[in-house]
Every structure is written in structure tokens, then in C-alpha cells.
Amino acid sequence: MPDIKKRPLPVFDAEGRPLRLKPRITYKLRVKNGYILALTSNQHQTRLPNLVNLHEDNPHTK
């Protein structure tokens, strides 16, 4: 069985920008293709490209 590196999935906001979750804010989390989409109560999921490919230079995706 191959070894699989377990790494945390990067988190993005509704507009596709990298996000750090904040305390005392409620998020709805959606697991997508290799990342987590974090939406607040007033946000809705929109069509986004594969954000992991767009943010390959992001240290959270490595």
C-alpha cells in the first residue's frame, strides 16, 4: 500500500481568496477538489475554478 502524505487542506473564502478561520464566526464548510470552501451565513457558493491550481504558490497547498 503506498504511503500517502496527509496534509491539511487549504481554506478559501467565497471569492476564492485564501482564508484564515476566525474565532466566534460561524462558517459553513464545503469540501471541494482538494480544498475547503468556508462560507459565512450571508454568503452562497458560486462557481469557482479549481483554486488549488490557481494558488500553487500558496504555502498551505504544499
RAPECOR-V12478 format. One record per residue. N is the residue number from 1. PHI is phi in radians with two decimals (none if undefined). PSI is psi as a letter, one per 30 degrees, with the letter a starting at -180 (NA if undefined). D_CENTER is the distance of its C-alpha to the mean C-alpha in whole Angstrom. Layout:
BEGIN
N|PHI|PSI|D_CENTER + N|PHI|PSI|D_CENTER
END
This chain:
BEGIN
1|none|k|28 + 2|-1.23|k|26 + 3|-1.33|k|24 + 4|-1.97|k|20 + 5|-1.24|k|18 + 6|-1.67|k|16 + 7|-2.33|l|13 + 8|-1.17|k|10 + 9|-1.34|k|7 + 10|-1.22|l|4 + 11|-2.00|k|3 + 12|-2.20|l|4 + 13|-1.52|a|7 + 14|-1.13|f|9 + 15|-1.73|g|11 + 16|1.55|g|8 + 17|-1.66|k|9 + 18|-0.99|k|7 + 19|-2.35|k|7 + 20|-1.85|k|10 + 21|-1.16|k|10 + 22|-1.96|k|14 + 23|-1.19|l|17 + 24|1.18|g|19 + 25|-2.06|k|16 + 26|-1.57|k|15 + 27|-2.04|k|12 + 28|-1.77|j|11 + 29|-1.76|k|9 + 30|-2.15|k|8 + 31|-1.46|k|7 + 32|-2.00|a|8 + 33|-1.30|i|9 + 34|1.56|g|8 + 35|-2.65|l|4 + 36|-2.00|k|3 + 37|-1.73|k|4 + 38|-1.86|j|7 + 39|-2.01|k|10 + 40|-1.46|l|13 + 41|-1.11|f|16 + 42|-1.68|g|18 + 43|-1.93|l|15 + 44|-2.21|l|14 + 45|-1.24|k|12 + 46|-2.07|l|13 + 47|-1.32|k|14 + 48|-2.22|k|11 + 49|-1.22|l|12 + 50|-1.18|j|10 + 51|-1.23|f|8 + 52|-1.14|e|8 + 53|-1.19|e|12 + 54|-1.27|f|12 + 55|-2.00|h|11 + 56|-1.11|f|13 + 57|-1.43|f|14 + 58|-1.24|k|11 + 59|-1.13|f|13 + 60|-1.31|f|10 + 61|-1.62|f|9 + 62|-1.85|NA|13
END
